[in-house]
Amino acid sequence: MTIAVAKSIPSQRPLDLESLPVFTPDPAVLSDQLIVGLDSRDSRSRAFNLLRTTLAKRMKEKGHRLVGITSATPSAGKSFLSLNLAASLSRVSEDDVILVDLDLRRASIAEGVGMQVKRGVSEFLNGEVSELASIGSRVHDSQLVLFPTKAVSKNTAELISGPVFEKFISGLRQETGNSIILFDLPPAFANDDAMLILGQLDAYVMVIDSGKTNTKQVQDVLAMLDPVPCIGTVLNRYNGGFADNYGYGYGTSAYAKYYD
């Protein structure tokens, strides 16, 4: 059975990031979800601080602004990393840092900060919403801007493969100045969504789940997503060598004294 879906391309006014509604996360939710990137005094944020500097340097060298974050398989921690990395970047950026949830079936970004989404990316892509400004929010007292989504159970490929999606990406690219834009993507092997999305972006970062993601999976993802450049890999949940108790890496509990 074939179902025809008529889509109109939303007309957009210029996107004014400063005028977006402000969202104030519940500190208890951030603590429960281990979202520490907004707090420079939290010793657990140091791994994301180191990562942000490396990523920002590579993006500047290559002229990249729109970068996806994916993994080979589910439950590798990519949404957790996306939120913390974007939050950490927003603390040192002269421009806003934007995080867009394009893992449409999971919608993990809103959950990570305790946000209730009435209208999000999925509503923009299916034509229910015509303005980017109506689906974005600024995080209180920060340079972080979120474009969350509501979970979509099926037909995600239809939402990200047509002119509406191209309009969505071009709007973000053209109307956000010099802002870094990160996209939380589906796992590469879950379906072809990541492949379709990355055709519109500049590059991607791959999250590797230590002890679970194997070498062949990494190689297969790199081959599958070619020619889009992979500008870095992140080993998550690493518990050996220089890892700390949280598995983020980069040190031992001795580093916590620096933040006291």
Phi, psi and chi 1 to 4 in degrees:
 res  aa     phi    psi   chi1   chi2   chi3   chi4
   1 MET       -  132.7  179.1  176.4   65.8      -
   2 THR  -108.1  129.9  -58.4      -      -      -
   3 ILE  -111.8  121.5  -60.3  176.4      -      -
   4 ALA   -89.0  130.4      -      -      -      -
   5 VAL  -119.0  118.4  179.3      -      -      -
   6 ALA   -85.9  127.8      -      -      -      -
   7 LYS  -124.8  131.5  -64.5 -178.4 -178.9  178.9
   8 SER  -103.1  146.0   59.8      -      -      -
   9 ILE   -83.2  117.9  -59.5  177.6      -      -
  10 PRO   -62.9  139.1  -18.5   30.7      -      -
  11 SER   -85.7  140.4   59.7      -      -      -
  12 GLN  -123.1  139.6  -65.6  174.6 -158.8      -
  13 ARG   -84.9  160.1  -66.3  173.3  -63.7 -177.9
  14 PRO   -53.7  139.7  -27.0   34.7      -      -
  15 LEU   -87.6  114.0  177.3   60.6      -      -
  16 ASP  -100.0  100.4 -177.8    2.8      -      -
  17 LEU   -62.7  -31.1  -64.6  176.2      -      -
  18 GLU   -68.2  -24.9  -66.2  -63.7  -32.0      -
  19 SER   -93.6    2.1   67.3      -      -      -
  20 LEU   -65.3  150.1  -66.2  177.6      -      -
  21 PRO   -61.2  149.3   19.7  -31.2      -      -
  22 VAL   -98.1  131.4  175.0      -      -      -
  23 PHE  -111.8  130.4  169.4   72.7      -      -
  24 THR  -109.6  107.4  -56.9      -      -      -
  25 PRO   -67.3  149.5  -15.0   28.9      -      -
  26 ASP   -77.4  120.8 -176.9  -17.6      -      -
  27 PRO   -54.4  -32.1  -25.5   35.0      -      -
  28 ALA   -66.7  -37.1      -      -      -      -
  29 VAL   -68.2  -45.2  173.5      -      -      -
  30 LEU   -59.7  -40.9  -63.2 -177.4      -      -
  31 SER   -65.1  -43.4  177.2      -      -      -
  32 ASP   -64.8  -34.8 -177.9   63.3      -      -
  33 GLN   -90.9    0.9  -62.9  -68.1  -35.7      -
  34 LEU    60.5   37.1  -64.3  178.2      -      -
  35 ILE   -90.7   97.1  -53.6  -55.1      -      -
  36 VAL  -112.0   -3.8  -62.4      -      -      -
  37 GLY   -65.0  -20.8      -      -      -      -
  38 LEU   -81.9  -13.5  -73.2  168.1      -      -
  39 ASP  -109.3  103.6 -173.3   -1.5      -      -
  40 SER   -68.8  -16.8   62.5      -      -      -
  41 ARG   -91.8   -4.1  -58.1  -60.0  -58.8  177.2
  42 ASP   -86.0  119.0 -167.4  -42.8      -      -
  43 SER   -60.7  -23.7   62.1      -      -      -
  44 ARG   -71.5  -13.0  -63.6  171.3  -63.3  175.9
  45 SER   -81.3   -8.2   68.2      -      -      -
  46 ARG   -64.3  -35.2   66.9 -176.8  179.5  -86.0
  47 ALA   -62.9  -38.6      -      -      -      -
  48 PHE   -72.4  -31.4  -55.5  108.4      -      -
  49 ASN   -66.0  -41.3  -61.9  -17.8      -      -
  50 LEU   -65.9  -40.8  -67.8  167.4      -      -
  51 LEU   -66.1  -39.7  178.2   59.3      -      -
  52 ARG   -62.1  -38.3   77.5 -176.1  174.2 -161.2
  53 THR   -66.6  -43.0  -56.6      -      -      -
  54 THR   -63.1  -46.0  -59.1      -      -      -
  55 LEU   -64.7  -46.3  178.4   63.7      -      -
  56 ALA   -60.7  -38.1      -      -      -      -
  57 LYS   -64.3  -45.7  179.9  174.8 -178.5  -69.1
  58 ARG   -67.4  -38.7  -66.9 -175.0 -178.4 -179.3
  59 MET   -63.9  -41.1  -69.3  176.9   68.7      -
  60 LYS   -66.1  -41.9 -175.9  176.4 -179.0  179.7
  61 GLU   -60.8  -39.3  -71.1  173.0  -11.4      -
  62 LYS   -94.4   -6.4  -59.4  -64.5 -175.4 -179.5
  63 GLY    74.1   26.7      -      -      -      -
  64 HIS   -90.5  140.8  -61.3  -36.1      -      -
  65 ARG  -123.9  -33.5  -76.2 -175.0   53.6 -128.3
  66 LEU  -105.9  109.1  -80.0   64.4      -      -
  67 VAL  -126.6  128.8  173.3      -      -      -
  68 GLY   -90.5  152.9      -      -      -      -
  69 ILE  -122.6  119.5  -60.8  176.6      -      -
  70 THR  -135.4  179.7 -171.6      -      -      -
  71 SER  -146.5  167.7   59.0      -      -      -
  72 ALA   -72.1  -43.8      -      -      -      -
  73 THR  -131.1  164.6   57.5      -      -      -
  74 PRO   -65.1  162.4  -21.0   32.8      -      -
  75 SER    64.0   28.9  -57.2      -      -      -
  76 ALA   -89.2   -8.3      -      -      -      -
  77 GLY    92.9   20.6      -      -      -      -
  78 LYS   -69.6  -36.9   64.1  170.9 -178.5   59.8
  79 SER   -69.2  -39.8  -62.1      -      -      -
  80 PHE   -58.2  -45.2  156.9   80.8      -      -
  81 LEU   -69.6  -40.2 -176.5  131.3      -      -
  82 SER   -57.8  -46.4  -62.8      -      -      -
  83 LEU   -65.5  -47.4  -99.6  171.9      -      -
  84 ASN   -67.4  -38.5  -84.2  -59.0      -      -
  85 LEU   -67.1  -45.9  177.8   57.1      -      -
  86 ALA   -61.8  -41.7      -      -      -      -
  87 ALA   -63.4  -43.9      -      -      -      -
  88 SER   -64.7  -43.6 -177.3      -      -      -
  89 LEU   -59.7  -38.2  -83.0  165.4      -      -
  90 SER   -65.9  -21.3   72.9      -      -      -
  91 ARG   -76.9  -17.3  -70.1 -165.2  -74.5  105.1
  92 VAL  -122.8   -2.3  -62.6      -      -      -
  93 SER   -85.0  140.5  175.7      -      -      -
  94 GLU   -72.5  -26.5  -65.4 -179.0   -0.4      -
  95 ASP  -110.8  167.2  -58.3  -73.4      -      -
  96 ASP   -63.2  148.9  -69.8  -44.3      -      -
  97 VAL  -110.8  128.2  173.5      -      -      -
  98 ILE  -112.0  133.2  -59.5  169.9      -      -
  99 LEU  -118.7  123.5  176.8   60.1      -      -
 100 VAL  -114.4  129.6 -177.7      -      -      -
 101 ASP   -90.4  105.7 -166.2  -16.0      -      -
 102 LEU  -111.4   12.6  -74.6  179.7      -      -
 103 ASP   -86.6   74.9 -167.8   -9.0      -      -
 104 LEU   -63.1  -26.4  -59.4  178.9      -      -
 105 ARG   -81.3  -20.4  -64.9 -178.3 -174.3 -127.1
 106 ARG  -106.0  -38.2  -62.9  -62.7  -60.0  -84.7
 107 ALA    54.0   50.7      -      -      -      -
 108 SER   -81.1  -22.8  -61.3      -      -      -
 109 ILE   -65.0  -46.2  -61.6  -55.8      -      -
 110 ALA   -61.3  -42.3      -      -      -      -
 111 GLU   -62.3  -37.6  179.6 -177.9   -4.3      -
 112 GLY   -64.4  -26.5      -      -      -      -
 113 VAL  -113.0    3.3  -64.5      -      -      -
 114 GLY    74.1   34.0      -      -      -      -
 115 MET   -95.6  134.0  178.0 -173.7  -71.4      -
 116 GLN   -91.4  120.1  -61.6  -63.6  -41.0      -
 117 VAL   -99.8  116.8 -179.0      -      -      -
 118 LYS   -89.7  -43.5  -65.8 -178.5  178.9  179.6
 119 ARG  -138.0  127.9  -62.8  179.2  -60.8  180.0
 120 GLY  -138.4 -158.5      -      -      -      -
 121 VAL   -58.4  -41.8  173.3      -      -      -
 122 SER   -62.1  -37.0   55.7      -      -      -
 123 GLU   -69.9  -34.0  -79.3   68.9   36.3      -
 124 PHE   -65.5  -44.3 -176.4   92.3      -      -
 125 LEU   -70.6  -29.0  -63.8  180.0      -      -
 126 ASN   -91.1    4.4   67.6   21.4      -      -
 127 GLY    91.3    0.4      -      -      -      -
 128 GLU   -72.6  -26.1  -66.2  178.9   32.0      -
 129 VAL  -124.6  136.9  175.8      -      -      -
 130 SER  -109.5   -8.7   61.4      -      -      -
 131 GLU  -121.2  129.9  -60.1  -69.3  -17.0      -
 132 LEU   -59.4  -35.7  -78.6  175.9      -      -
 133 ALA   -62.6  -21.0      -      -      -      -
 134 SER   -85.6   -3.3   64.7      -      -      -
 135 ILE  -121.9    1.4   62.6  173.1      -      -
 136 GLY  -104.0  157.3      -      -      -      -
 137 SER  -143.6  142.5  -64.2      -      -      -
 138 ARG   -88.7  139.3  -59.9 -172.0   64.2   87.1
 139 VAL   -83.4  130.7  174.5      -      -      -
 140 HIS   -49.7  132.7  174.4   69.3      -      -
 141 ASP    58.4   40.4 -162.0   25.8      -      -
 142 SER  -154.1  172.5   78.0      -      -      -
 143 GLN   -96.5   12.0  -66.5  -80.7   93.1      -
 144 LEU   -90.3  129.8  179.9   60.7      -      -
 145 VAL  -120.1  133.1  174.2      -      -      -
 146 LEU  -114.7  136.4  -58.8  177.8      -      -
 147 PHE  -118.3   90.1  -77.3   85.6      -      -
 148 PRO   -82.0  177.4   33.5  -35.2      -      -
 149 THR  -138.5  158.7 -170.6      -      -      -
 150 LYS   -92.8  147.7  -67.0  169.8   67.5  175.5
 151 ALA   -64.8  138.5      -      -      -      -
 152 VAL  -115.8  129.8  176.1      -      -      -
 153 SER   -81.5  -25.0   59.8      -      -      -
 154 LYS  -159.9  175.8   55.9 -176.6  178.9  178.9
 155 ASN    58.5   30.0  -62.3  -27.6      -      -
 156 THR   -66.1  -33.4   53.4      -      -      -
 157 ALA   -60.3  -35.3      -      -      -      -
 158 GLU   -64.6  -32.6  -66.5 -178.8    8.0      -
 159 LEU   -74.9  -25.4  -64.1  178.5      -      -
 160 ILE  -114.0   15.1   57.7  176.5      -      -
 161 SER  -122.2    7.3   59.6      -      -      -
 162 GLY  -120.7 -171.2      -      -      -      -
 163 PRO   -65.3  -27.9   21.5  -32.3      -      -
 164 VAL   -65.3  -42.0  176.6      -      -      -
 165 PHE   -65.8  -41.6 -178.0   71.5      -      -
 166 GLU   -59.9  -38.8  -67.7 -179.3    7.8      -
 167 LYS   -66.0  -38.3 -176.1   76.5  171.3 -178.9
 168 PHE   -61.7  -49.3  173.3   68.6      -      -
 169 ILE   -68.0  -42.8  -63.1  -62.3      -      -
 170 SER   -65.3  -34.4   65.2      -      -      -
 171 GLY   -63.7  -45.2      -      -      -      -
 172 LEU   -63.0  -41.6  -72.2  172.3      -      -
 173 ARG   -66.7  -40.3 -171.0 -176.8  -67.5  -84.6
 174 GLN   -90.0  -23.1  -63.3  168.7   13.8      -
 175 GLU  -107.3   12.3  -58.0  -68.8  -15.5      -
 176 THR  -121.3   20.1   56.0      -      -      -
 177 GLY    59.7 -126.8      -      -      -      -
 178 ASN  -101.8   16.4  -65.0  -41.9      -      -
 179 SER   -61.1  140.2  -65.9      -      -      -
 180 ILE   -76.2  134.1  -70.6  175.1      -      -
 181 ILE  -122.8  116.8  -50.2  177.8      -      -
 182 LEU  -104.4  145.5  -59.0 -178.7      -      -
 183 PHE  -124.7  122.2  -62.7   80.5      -      -
 184 ASP   -80.4  113.2 -175.4   39.6      -      -
 185 LEU  -103.1  163.8  -55.0 -176.6      -      -
 186 PRO   -68.1  160.8  -14.8   28.4      -      -
 187 PRO   -59.0  144.4  -21.5   32.5      -      -
 188 ALA   -61.8  -34.4      -      -      -      -
 189 PHE   -89.9   -3.2  -69.5  147.9      -      -
 190 ALA   -69.1  -41.5      -      -      -      -
 191 ASN  -167.2 -165.6   46.8   45.3      -      -
 192 ASP   -94.8   12.3   62.7  -14.0      -      -
 193 ASP   -59.6  -46.6  -73.9    7.0      -      -
 194 ALA   -60.7  -40.7      -      -      -      -
 195 MET   -62.7  -43.9  -65.1  175.9   64.2      -
 196 LEU   -65.3  -43.3  -67.5  169.6      -      -
 197 ILE   -66.5  -44.0  -66.4  167.9      -      -
 198 LEU   -64.7  -19.3  -78.6  170.8      -      -
 199 GLY   -62.5  -18.0      -      -      -      -
 200 GLN  -103.6   -6.7  -57.4  -70.8  -30.6      -
 201 LEU  -104.8  178.1  -52.2 -173.1      -      -
 202 ASP   -91.8  -33.7  -60.6  -32.4      -      -
 203 ALA  -170.4  179.2      -      -      -      -
 204 TYR  -147.9  161.0   69.4   95.5      -      -
 205 VAL  -115.8  138.0  171.4      -      -      -
 206 MET  -108.5  128.7  178.4  163.6   39.8      -
 207 VAL   -93.7  127.3  179.0      -      -      -
 208 ILE  -111.1  126.1  -61.9  171.3      -      -
 209 ASP   -85.3  109.1 -168.5   -5.1      -      -
 210 SER   -57.6  129.5  178.1      -      -      -
 211 GLY    85.5   -9.0      -      -      -      -
 212 LYS  -121.8  -47.2  -67.0 -174.8  178.9  179.7
 213 THR   -75.4  124.7  -52.2      -      -      -
 214 ASN   -99.7  170.1   59.8   48.5      -      -
 215 THR   -59.2  -41.8  -58.6      -      -      -
 216 LYS   -63.5  -39.3 -173.5  177.1 -172.4  -54.2
 217 GLN   -62.4  -41.9  -71.5  174.0  -33.6      -
 218 VAL   -62.4  -46.9  172.8      -      -      -
 219 GLN   -62.2  -40.5  -67.0  172.0  -22.6      -
 220 ASP   -66.5  -38.2  -72.8  -12.2      -      -
 221 VAL   -65.0  -45.6  169.3      -      -      -
 222 LEU   -58.3  -42.0  -67.7  171.9      -      -
 223 ALA   -69.3  -40.2      -      -      -      -
 224 MET   -68.2  -36.2 -175.0  169.0   62.5      -
 225 LEU   -91.3   -5.0  -60.7 -178.3      -      -
 226 ASP   -59.0  139.9 -175.4   69.1      -      -
 227 PRO   -96.4   10.5   36.3  -36.6      -      -
 228 VAL   -64.1  128.8 -177.2      -      -      -
 229 PRO   -73.4  136.9   23.8  -32.3      -      -
 230 CYS   -91.7  115.3  176.5      -      -      -
 231 ILE   -97.1    7.6   59.8  171.2      -      -
 232 GLY   170.2  156.7      -      -      -      -
 233 THR  -124.7  147.8   57.8      -      -      -
 234 VAL  -123.4  123.1  178.1      -      -      -
 235 LEU   -89.3  107.9 -174.1   61.7      -      -
 236 ASN   -96.4  150.7 -166.7   31.9      -      -
 237 ARG    61.1   35.0  -60.0 -168.1 -176.7   98.9
 238 TYR   -78.2  124.6  178.0   59.7      -      -
 239 ASN  -118.7   18.4  -70.3  -50.1      -      -
 240 GLY  -125.8  169.8      -      -      -      -
 241 GLY    61.5 -111.1      -      -      -      -
 242 PHE   -94.5   11.8  -67.2  104.1      -      -
 243 ALA   -73.1  151.7      -      -      -      -
 244 ASP   -99.9 -171.3   57.4   22.2      -      -
 245 ASN   -66.8  -17.7  -67.4  -26.8      -      -
 246 TYR   -93.4   -7.2  -64.7   93.7      -      -
 247 GLY    79.7    9.3      -      -      -      -
 248 TYR   -80.6  -19.4  -55.2  152.4      -      -
 249 GLY    88.8 -175.6      -      -      -      -
 250 TYR    63.9   54.9  -57.0  107.8      -      -
 251 GLY   125.5  178.9      -      -      -      -
 252 THR  -118.3 -174.9   66.7      -      -      -
 253 SER   -64.1  -16.1   58.2      -      -      -
 254 ALA   -60.2  -28.4      -      -      -      -
 255 TYR   -66.0  -24.1  -81.1   83.7      -      -
 256 ALA   -61.0  -28.2      -      -      -      -
 257 LYS   -61.7  -29.3  -63.1  177.5 -178.4  177.4
 258 TYR   -64.2  -27.8  179.0   79.4      -      -
 259 TYR   -93.8   -4.8  -68.0   81.4      -      -
 260 ASP   -78.1      -  -67.7  -23.1      -      -
